[in-house]
Amino acid sequence: MSITKVVPFGKAVASYVKNKFNKKSPTISSVDTKVNKTKLDKANSNLDLAKQKLKAGEAKLGQTVFEIKNKMPITFKSNKGKSESNTESYKRIQKDNTKVIKGMLDKAAKK
């Protein structure tokens, strides 16, 4: 085995060990953070966010129009009404789990 094949492998191992101990990813550490320094930067950032939200809204609308034209079930239904609270979610999950466990016990009892 020649030294030219060993050196890149050694560098890769050294880099891996160094990054493990520093708890940094080489990809993330090579990217600068985006910090708004002026009001103009903040406005541009807000504009970019608004553009992305608009694109997402247009895509959802286009999907819904396509589904209506082709008589398919609607993917993005409107959320009218009260959302599920943590307590309601817990009770629903417990109810589902109880049904599953009861079914498992019934099967075990039949055998």
C-alpha positions in Angstrom: 0.0 0.0 0.0 1.5 3.3 -1.0 1.7 6.4 1.2 -0.6 8.4 -1.2 -3.5 6.1 -0.3 -2.8 6.2 3.4 -2.5 9.9 3.9 -6.1 10.9 2.7 -7.5 8.2 4.9 -5.5 9.4 7.8 -6.7 13.0 7.2 -10.3 11.8 7.1 -9.9 9.9 10.3 -8.3 12.8 12.0 -11.0 15.2 10.8 -13.7 12.8 12.0 -12.1 12.5 15.5 -11.6 16.2 15.8 -15.2 16.9 14.9 -16.5 14.3 17.3 -14.6 15.9 20.2 -15.6 19.4 19.2 -19.3 18.3 18.7 -19.4 20.3 15.4 -20.5 19.1 12.0 -18.1 20.2 9.3 -21.0 21.2 7.1 -22.7 23.4 9.6 -19.6 25.1 10.9 -18.7 26.1 7.3 -21.9 28.1 6.9 -22.2 31.6 8.3 -25.2 32.5 10.5 -27.8 34.8 9.0 -28.2 37.8 11.4 -30.1 40.8 10.4 -28.1 43.9 11.2 -30.3 46.7 9.7 -34.0 47.4 9.4 -33.6 46.8 5.6 -32.2 43.3 6.3 -35.1 42.5 8.6 -37.6 43.8 6.0 -36.0 41.6 3.3 -36.1 38.6 5.6 -39.8 39.2 6.3 -40.4 39.6 2.6 -38.7 36.3 1.8 -40.8 34.6 4.5 -44.0 36.1 3.0 -43.0 35.0 -0.5 -42.5 31.4 0.7 -45.9 31.4 2.5 -47.5 32.8 -0.7 -45.9 30.0 -2.8 -47.1 27.4 -0.3 -50.6 28.8 -0.4 -50.7 28.8 -4.2 -49.5 25.2 -4.3 -52.2 24.1 -1.8 -54.8 26.0 -3.8 -53.6 24.5 -7.1 -53.8 21.0 -5.5 -57.3 21.6 -4.2 -58.5 22.9 -7.6 -57.0 19.8 -9.3 -58.7 17.5 -6.9 -62.1 19.2 -7.3 -61.8 19.0 -11.1 -60.9 15.3 -11.0 -63.4 14.5 -8.3 -60.7 13.2 -5.9 -60.8 13.5 -2.1 -59.5 16.8 -0.8 -56.0 16.7 0.7 -56.0 20.0 2.5 -59.3 20.3 4.3 -60.1 23.5 6.2 -59.7 23.4 9.9 -62.9 25.0 11.2 -63.8 24.3 14.8 -62.0 23.6 18.0 -58.6 21.9 17.9 -57.9 18.9 20.0 -56.4 19.7 23.5 -53.6 17.7 25.1 -56.1 16.2 27.5 -58.4 15.1 24.7 -55.5 13.8 22.7 -54.3 11.8 25.7 -57.8 10.3 26.3 -58.2 9.4 22.6 -54.8 7.7 22.5 -55.5 5.8 25.8 -58.8 4.6 24.4 -57.1 3.3 21.2 -54.4 1.6 23.3 -57.0 0.0 25.5 -58.8 -1.4 22.5 -55.5 -2.9 21.1 -54.5 -4.4 24.4 -57.9 -5.8 25.0 -57.8 -7.4 21.6 -54.4 -8.9 22.3 -55.6 -10.3 25.7 -58.7 -11.8 24.0 -56.6 -13.5 21.4 -54.2 -14.9 24.1 -57.2 -16.1 26.1 -58.6 -18.0 23.1 -55.4 -20.0 22.6 
